[in-house]
Amino acid sequence: MENFVARTHEEIVAARDAWEAEGVPGAAPTRFGHVTGHGDERIPAPPFPAVRLTRRRRRG
């Protein structure tokens, strides 16, 4: 499973879009690279929830 880390909802959307774009056959890897020994199978990004992502508040 992937984890996209960002400061804003828009950055998360951009990271997910970049991940999915690299999964297109023949696309050149640009951001995420390749895991040696994993083969060519990619794990697709999960769908976004139907809400806008917000920052997590610190506890304590």
Secondary structure, 3 states (H helix, E strand, C coil): CCCCCCCCHHHHHHHHHHHHHHCCCCCCCCCCCCCCCCCCCCCCCCCCCCCCCCCCCCCC
